[in-house]
């Protein structure tokens, strides 16, 4: 959930000395504000994670819990908890939607989303970065780290958002103007856990003043394609301002929220567009931005892969070599597509049981497809 951390260090009412947290915010049509939706994240080791609902029902009656996760592709589940196996370290979106009945027995729902960092070594999950302001005089600000870890922390590295970098647990820095500035703290554990690092970023505003919309809003989103389903995750930076996110999937379907997904009925290319509308204490006007990404969806691929004896590829995840079986007789060419349907590599003169060279391809999820039939299989590159 996106939270707003406000540190007013001068006279009350002045917009000065504020830090804004950049975590994901809740999305979806809200129930009564007394309903608080959250969930705990448990690292079980071996990149196996359990998510457990933590809900304050308030004045509503909960009738269902729905999980939506972005791993190899889009997946979902119901119940108070869900366990997911990951294969590649990185950040993954997890959302919990609570369906409920309000005091008038009318249906409503609220969603909480988080970006969960999956670690190859579960020791690193205990390292958390955080910081606060301890003093401010004019444009001179003193920060203090609030990091936590089961072992010792070796270094505190600060990027102060104005081109300056400093080290230490409690630096003092004079900023060149009111900002806003994106201040980031990276903490690194001491040996033997020195492969563990964590970063926390917050916006600092030293106003008062009316900040240009282009400074406050940096729109963006992640897009995942699995067959005919497209999932989107808002990654916009909004300097702690209030904002809404609306989606247009290019085939007439529209929706809102930080995370959304949509299944298409017809294969083809579509423009997926995000509209971010922003307002809040740093700007007197409402401003908005539209960002679009083209995407290709394969409806035929869903039907093809339901046939018995589909393509098989291993290992999962794969390194620089991939073995394939289950090709149709006469198949000699395969292509590798990324999450947006773009061709990354074409393999010619392919043979059953042969090795495909994945060297030089970035880690991630891909679709390996027969060029002449659209039969395909998902591939993970480590």
C-alpha positions as CSV (number, residue, x, y, z in Angstrom):
1,X,0.0,0.0,0.0
2,X,1.2,3.5,-0.7
3,X,1.6,5.5,2.5
4,X,2.4,9.2,3.0
5,X,5.1,10.1,5.6
6,X,4.8,13.7,6.5
7,X,7.5,15.4,8.6
8,X,6.5,19.0,9.3
9,X,9.6,20.5,11.0
10,X,8.7,24.2,10.9
11,X,5.5,26.1,11.8
12,X,2.3,24.1,11.4
13,X,0.6,24.6,8.0
14,X,3.8,25.3,6.1
15,X,4.6,22.8,3.4
16,X,8.3,22.5,4.3
17,X,10.5,19.5,5.2
18,X,8.2,16.8,4.0
19,X,9.2,13.2,3.1
20,X,7.0,11.1,0.9
21,X,7.2,7.3,0.9
22,X,7.3,5.6,-2.5
23,X,5.6,2.3,-1.6
24,X,2.7,0.9,-3.7
25,X,-0.7,2.3,-2.8
26,X,-4.0,0.4,-2.5
27,X,-6.2,0.4,-5.5
28,X,-9.8,-0.6,-6.6
29,X,-13.2,0.6,-5.6
30,X,-13.1,1.2,-1.9
31,X,-15.3,-0.2,0.8
32,X,-16.0,1.7,4.0
33,X,-12.8,3.4,5.1
34,X,-12.8,1.3,8.3
35,X,-11.8,-1.7,6.1
36,X,-8.0,-2.0,6.2
37,X,-6.4,-4.5,3.8
38,X,-2.8,-5.6,4.2
39,X,-0.8,-8.8,4.1
40,X,2.4,-10.2,5.5
41,X,5.2,-11.6,3.4
42,X,7.2,-14.7,4.6
43,X,10.4,-15.8,3.0
44,X,10.5,-19.6,3.4
45,X,13.9,-20.0,1.7
46,X,14.6,-21.4,-1.7
47,X,12.6,-18.5,-3.3
48,X,9.4,-19.9,-1.9
49,X,7.2,-17.1,-0.4
50,X,4.0,-17.2,1.6
51,X,1.5,-14.3,1.7
52,X,-0.9,-14.1,4.6
53,X,-3.8,-11.7,4.8
54,X,-3.9,-9.1,7.6
55,X,-7.3,-7.5,7.5
56,X,-9.2,-5.1,9.9
57,X,-12.8,-5.6,8.7
58,X,-14.1,-2.5,10.4
59,X,-17.8,-2.0,9.5
60,X,-18.0,-4.4,6.6
61,X,-18.5,-8.1,6.2
62,X,-15.8,-10.0,4.3
63,X,-17.2,-12.5,1.8
64,X,-14.1,-13.4,-0.2
65,X,-10.3,-13.0,-0.6
66,X,-8.6,-13.1,-4.0
67,X,-4.9,-13.1,-4.7
68,X,-3.3,-12.0,-7.9
69,X,0.4,-12.5,-8.5
70,X,2.8,-11.8,-11.3
71,X,5.4,-14.6,-11.4
72,X,6.2,-16.5,-14.6
73,X,2.9,-15.2,-15.8
74,X,-0.4,-14.1,-14.2
75,X,-1.7,-16.4,-11.5
76,X,-4.4,-16.2,-8.8
77,X,-5.8,-17.9,-5.8
78,X,-8.3,-17.6,-3.0
79,X,-8.2,-17.9,0.8
80,X,-6.5,-16.3,3.7
81,X,-2.9,-17.2,2.5
82,X,-1.1,-18.3,-0.6
83,X,2.3,-19.7,-1.3
84,X,4.3,-19.1,-4.5
85,X,7.5,-20.6,-5.9
86,X,9.7,-18.2,-7.7
87,X,12.6,-19.1,-10.0
88,X,14.4,-15.9,-10.8
89,X,15.3,-13.2,-8.1
90,X,13.8,-9.8,-8.6
91,X,10.7,-7.7,-7.8
92,X,7.2,-9.2,-8.3
93,X,3.8,-7.7,-7.9
94,X,1.4,-9.3,-5.4
95,X,-2.2,-8.0,-4.8
96,X,-4.9,-9.0,-2.3
97,X,-8.5,-8.1,-3.1
98,X,-11.1,-8.3,-0.4
99,X,-14.7,-8.6,-1.5
100,X,-17.2,-7.5,1.2
101,X,-20.7,-6.2,2.0
102,X,-21.0,-2.8,3.5
103,X,-23.4,-1.7,6.3
104,X,-26.2,-1.5,3.8
105,X,-25.4,-5.0,2.4
106,X,-24.1,-3.6,-0.8
107,X,-21.1,-5.3,-2.4
108,X,-17.8,-3.5,-2.4
109,X,-14.1,-4.4,-2.6
110,X,-10.7,-3.0,-1.7
111,X,-7.2,-4.0,-3.0
112,X,-3.8,-3.8,-1.5
113,X,-0.7,-4.3,-3.7
114,X,3.0,-4.6,-2.9
115,X,6.2,-5.0,-4.9
116,X,7.9,-8.0,-3.2
117,X,11.6,-8.5,-3.6
118,X,12.5,-12.1,-4.1
119,X,16.0,-13.0,-2.9
120,X,18.2,-15.9,-4.0
121,X,19.4,-16.0,-0.4
122,X,16.7,-15.7,2.2
123,X,19.1,-14.1,4.6
124,X,18.9,-10.9,2.6
125,X,15.2,-10.5,3.2
126,X,15.9,-9.5,6.8
127,X,17.8,-6.4,5.6
128,X,15.5,-3.4,5.5
129,X,16.5,0.2,4.6
130,X,14.7,3.2,6.0
131,X,15.5,6.8,7.2
132,X,14.0,10.0,8.7
133,X,14.8,13.7,9.2
134,X,16.2,14.7,12.6
135,X,17.0,18.4,11.9
136,X,16.3,21.1,9.3
137,X,17.7,24.7,9.1
138,X,16.9,26.5,5.9
139,X,18.0,24.2,3.1
140,X,20.3,22.2,5.4
141,X,18.9,18.9,6.4
142,X,20.2,16.1,8.7
143,X,19.0,12.6,8.0
144,X,19.2,9.5,10.2
145,X,19.1,5.9,9.1
146,X,16.5,3.5,10.5
147,X,17.7,0.3,8.8
148,X,17.4,-3.1,10.4
149,X,19.2,-6.4,9.9
150,X,19.9,-9.6,11.9
151,X,23.6,-9.0,11.4
152,X,25.9,-5.9,11.3
153,X,25.5,-3.3,8.5
154,X,28.8,-2.3,6.8
155,X,27.8,0.8,4.8
156,X,25.2,3.6,4.4
157,X,25.3,5.2,1.0
158,X,23.1,8.2,0.3
159,X,22.1,9.6,-3.1
160,X,20.5,13.0,-2.2
161,X,18.8,13.7,-5.5
162,X,20.6,16.9,-6.4
163,X,23.8,15.2,-7.7
164,X,25.4,14.8,-4.3
165,X,26.3,11.4,-2.7
166,X,27.5,10.9,0.9
167,X,28.2,8.1,3.3
168,X,27.5,7.4,6.9
169,X,24.5,6.7,9.1
170,X,23.5,10.4,9.8
171,X,24.6,12.8,7.1
172,X,23.9,16.6,7.0
173,X,23.5,18.2,3.6
174,X,22.6,21.6,2.2
175,X,20.3,21.4,-0.8
176,X,20.4,24.0,-3.7
177,X,16.7,24.8,-3.6
178,X,13.3,23.7,-2.5
179,X,13.1,20.5,-4.6
180,X,11.4,18.1,-4.6
181,X,14.5,15.9,-4.4
182,X,14.5,12.1,-4.4
183,X,16.6,11.0,-1.5
184,X,17.8,7.3,-1.5
185,X,19.6,5.3,1.1
186,X,21.3,2.0,0.3
187,X,22.5,-0.1,3.1
188,X,24.9,-3.1,2.6
189,X,25.5,-5.9,5.2
190,X,28.9,-6.7,6.5
191,X,30.7,-10.0,5.5
192,X,29.8,-12.8,5.3
193,X,26.4,-11.3,4.2
194,X,28.0,-8.5,2.0
195,X,26.0,-9.7,-1.0
196,X,22.9,-8.3,0.8
197,X,21.8,-4.8,0.0
198,X,18.6,-2.8,0.3
199,X,17.5,0.6,-0.9
200,X,14.8,3.0,0.4
201,X,13.8,6.2,-1.5
202,X,11.7,9.1,-0.4
203,X,10.9,12.5,-1.8
204,X,12.1,15.6,0.1
205,X,10.3,18.9,-0.4
206,X,11.5,22.1,1.2
207,X,8.8,24.4,-0.2
208,X,6.5,26.3,0.1
209,X,5.8,26.9,-3.6
210,X,4.0,25.5,-6.6
211,X,6.0,22.7,-8.2
212,X,5.7,22.1,-11.9
213,X,3.7,19.0,-12.8
214,X,6.5,17.6,-14.9
215,X,8.7,17.6,-11.8
216,X,6.1,15.8,-9.6
217,X,4.9,13.2,-12.1
218,X,7.1,10.6,-13.7
219,X,4.6,8.2,-15.3
220,X,5.4,4.6,-16.1
221,X,4.1,1.0,-15.9
222,X,5.3,-2.6,-16.3
223,X,3.5,-4.9,-18.8
224,X,3.3,-8.7,-18.8
225,X,1.8,-10.8,-21.6
226,X,0.8,-14.4,-21.3
227,X,-1.1,-15.8,-24.3
228,X,-4.3,-13.6,-24.6
229,X,-3.9,-12.0,-21.1
230,X,-2.2,-8.7,-20.5
231,X,-1.3,-7.6,-16.9
232,X,-0.2,-4.1,-16.0
233,X,1.5,-2.6,-12.9
234,X,1.7,1.1,-12.2
235,X,5.3,2.2,-11.4
236,X,4.7,6.0,-11.6
237,X,6.7,8.3,-9.3
238,X,4.4,11.0,-7.9
239,X,6.4,12.7,-5.1
240,X,3.8,11.7,-2.5
241,X,0.9,13.4,-4.3
242,X,-2.6,11.9,-4.5
243,X,-3.3,10.3,-7.9
244,X,-5.5,7.9,-9.8
245,X,-4.5,5.4,-12.5
246,X,-6.8,4.6,-15.4
247,X,-6.2,1.9,-18.1
248,X,-7.4,1.6,-21.7
249,X,-6.5,-1.8,-23.2
250,X,-7.2,-0.8,-26.8
251,X,-10.1,-3.0,-27.5
252,X,-12.8,-1.0,-25.7
253,X,-12.0,-2.4,-22.2
254,X,-11.1,0.2,-19.5
255,X,-10.5,-0.1,-15.8
256,X,-8.7,1.6,-12.9
257,X,-6.2,0.8,-10.2
258,X,-2.5,0.3,-9.6
259,X,-2.7,-3.3,-11.0
260,X,-5.0,-4.6,-13.7
261,X,-5.3,-7.4,-16.2
262,X,-7.4,-8.1,-19.2
263,X,-8.1,-11.1,-21.5
264,X,-8.4,-10.4,-25.2
265,X,-10.8,-12.3,-27.6
266,X,-9.0,-11.6,-30.8
267,X,-5.2,-12.0,-31.6
268,X,-3.4,-8.9,-32.8
269,X,-1.6,-5.7,-31.8
270,X,-3.1,-3.3,-29.3
271,X,-2.1,-0.1,-27.6
272,X,-2.3,-0.4,-23.8
273,X,-2.5,3.1,-22.4
274,X,-2.1,4.4,-18.8
275,X,-3.6,7.8,-17.7
276,X,-2.2,9.2,-14.4
277,X,-4.1,12.1,-12.9
278,X,-2.3,13.8,-10.0
279,X,-3.2,16.4,-7.4
280,X,-2.1,17.3,-3.8
281,X,-0.2,19.7,-1.6
282,X,2.7,20.6,-3.9
283,X,0.6,21.8,-6.8
284,X,-2.6,23.8,-6.9
285,X,-3.7,22.4,-10.2
286,X,-4.7,18.9,-11.3
287,X,-2.4,17.5,-14.0
288,X,-2.4,14.2,-16.0
289,X,-0.2,12.2,-18.3
290,X,-1.0,9.5,-20.9
291,X,1.6,6.7,-21.6
292,X,1.1,3.9,-24.1
293,X,2.8,0.6,-24.9
294,X,2.1,-1.5,-28.0
295,X,1.5,-5.2,-27.3
296,X,0.8,-8.3,-29.3
297,X,-1.6,-11.0,-27.8
298,X,-1.9,-14.6,-29.1
299,X,-5.4,-16.0,-28.6
300,X,-4.6,-19.0,-30.8
301,X,-1.7,-19.9,-28.5
302,X,-4.1,-20.7,-25.6
303,X,-6.0,-23.3,-27.7
304,X,-2.9,-24.8,-29.2
305,X,-1.2,-25.4,-25.9
306,X,-4.3,-27.2,-24.6
307,X,-3.6,-30.0,-27.1
308,X,-1.9,-33.1,-25.7
309,X,1.8,-33.4,-26.4
310,X,2.8,-29.7,-26.5
311,X,6.3,-28.3,-26.7
312,X,8.5,-29.1,-23.7
313,X,11.6,-27.0,-22.8
314,X,14.1,-27.4,-19.9
315,X,15.8,-26.6,-17.6
316,X,13.6,-24.2,-15.7
317,X,15.0,-21.7,-15.3
318,X,17.5,-22.0,-18.2
319,X,21.0,-20.7,-18.4
320,X,22.6,-20.1,-21.8
321,X,21.4,-23.4,-23.3
322,X,17.8,-24.8,-23.6
323,X,16.7,-28.3,-24.7
324,X,13.4,-28.6,-26.6
325,X,11.1,-31.6,-27.3
326,X,7.6,-32.1,-28.6
327,X,8.1,-30.2,-31.9
328,X,5.7,-30.9,-34.8
329,X,7.2,-33.0,-37.6
330,X,8.9,-30.7,-40.1
331,X,9.4,-27.9,-37.7
332,X,12.7,-26.3,-38.4
333,X,12.3,-22.8,-37.0
334,X,11.5,-21.3,-33.6
335,X,11.3,-17.7,-32.4
336,X,11.7,-16.3,-28.9
337,X,9.3,-13.5,-27.9
338,X,9.6,-11.1,-24.9
339,X,6.8,-10.0,-22.6
340,X,5.6,-7.4,-25.1
341,X,5.5,-9.9,-28.1
342,X,8.7,-8.7,-29.7
343,X,11.0,-11.2,-31.4
344,X,14.2,-11.5,-29.4
345,X,15.9,-14.3,-31.3
346,X,15.1,-16.7,-34.2
347,X,16.4,-20.2,-34.2
348,X,16.8,-21.9,-37.6
349,X,17.5,-25.6,-38.4
350,X,16.1,-26.7,-35.1
351,X,16.1,-30.5,-34.4
352,X,14.0,-32.5,-31.9
353,X,15.9,-32.7,-28.6
354,X,18.5,-30.1,-29.8
355,X,20.0,-27.3,-27.8
356,X,19.1,-23.6,-28.3
357,X,21.6,-20.9,-27.6
358,X,20.3,-18.3,-25.1
359,X,23.6,-16.6,-24.6
360,X,23.4,-12.8,-24.4
361,X,19.6,-12.8,-23.7
362,X,18.6,-10.8,-20.6
363,X,17.1,-12.7,-17.6
364,X,13.3,-12.8,-17.6
365,X,10.2,-14.7,-19.0
366,X,9.9,-15.4,-22.7
367,X,7.7,-17.3,-25.1
368,X,9.3,-19.9,-27.4
369,X,7.1,-20.4,-30.4
370,X,6.9,-22.5,-33.6
371,X,6.9,-20.1,-36.4
372,X,4.6,-22.1,-38.6
373,X,1.9,-23.2,-36.0
374,X,1.9,-20.7,-33.1
375,X,2.4,-23.6,-30.7
376,X,4.5,-22.3,-27.8
377,X,5.9,-22.8,-24.3
378,X,7.0,-20.3,-21.6
379,X,10.7,-20.1,-21.0
380,X,12.5,-18.5,-18.0
381,X,16.1,-17.2,-18.6
382,X,18.1,-16.9,-15.4
